[in-house]
Amino acid sequence: MLTRKRDSWCSARIIEAFEAKNVKTLAFSFRDIACNAGFKPEVKVLGLDIRELDGILVRPIGPGSLEEIIFRIDTLHRIARLGIPIINNPQAIENAANKYYTLTLLEDSGIKVPRTIVTENVVEAVKGFKELVKESGEVVIKPIFGSKGIGITKTSDVEVAGRIFRLLHRNHFILYLQEYIPHGGKDIRCFVVGERVVASMYRLAKGGWKTNISQGGIAQPFKPSSEVEELAVKAAKIVGCEIAGVDLMERKGEVMVHEVNSQPGFMGLQTSTGIN
């Protein structure tokens, strides 16, 4: 298992589940990997030829510099070419890591997504903000890469938005704006494995608008309709994930997908539903 935190709650539960099935587990991070070119073994992990592993389950690859992230993804592609099964596959991880690219894949396949504007241009961002705020009342500004609700803000003030855009631009960040969906303080997380949803929950915002469990959101067991389950499975498949946490929102009778996570946490889901 490739994980940045061997002792995290999710990693520990996965190791326990493997051991219960008599599967020997080696937990390692990218810092334990060395890659070669021109001589063998091509990839080593903790000094071992990585081809000694039967497969790799990838947990969150963690934050890092651009060089580190590119190297990690390149390493996964190299390992995959050596014939070692990887879940999720490197392309799926790439697809899901970029929020904008994920939305384009979903929209191109006919799945409803929030209205979103992405640009490097501050003037275009301000114009887009005014357009979105006119329709939705508030606009969410978020990083194009990221998780756990970190770095996300919501505003209806164009002056505040402009200052945020200029600050982000000066620091070479992409400007990512999304309409705010009034969700009644909750959204849906479906945990997809293969062709089915194995567990679902409502994520309830606590004292704010962010529903992320890591931001204080509360997990509540939820039985989705067949329509929601089919949508979640379809979204995961479009992105290329065998395992995915699919986040959906309900608005005026319609359901839209706003994110697909290729390395989802599941502490809130497992503790609230009792499903392993």
C-alpha angles and dihedrals in degrees: 000000000000108000137148092218115041092184098048117124094250095045091049092051091049092051090049091051092049092048091049086060091047092250112149108227130205112193114200141153133223088262087066092058128091121185127205136196123193096022140046146298089044094202128021128191118194086343095307128116102254089223087075087075119088093210145334129237109202119215122184109321090212135225121305147139120297089259092052094048093047091047092050093051092044089051091053091050089050092050091048090053088055087064099254114141112240125193112230099022116235095251092054090050090051092047094050096042092066108065094197094049090048091054092049091052091050095045093047087056094052100261117141113243134176116274105264137182122199124184146140091220118094093203091053090046092054091048090049091048092054090050094049096043090052090060105032103027093228135042130213117221114197142160116267088227120040147084145214093048092286116154095012121132136174128211144155094198113102092199091055090045091051092053090050092049093050092049092049091046093052089054093048098250125147114248108237119182128178134181113255111244111210097229102171090246096300145081135180129256116194118189107214124197115179110310099349146059107242097185140359139190143179112241107215121202114233116211094336143035103273112099098190112127089222088057093054098276118154123234118226122181112248134185107212125211119254087254092058092045092051091048092050093049091047092050092050091049093049091054089046099245125148088188120030145157104222117197118206136177132205121222127171094333096315129103122215133184115232102173144010116203117203095191103035126183114229109186094110092044096048096043093048099043100031089226115136 
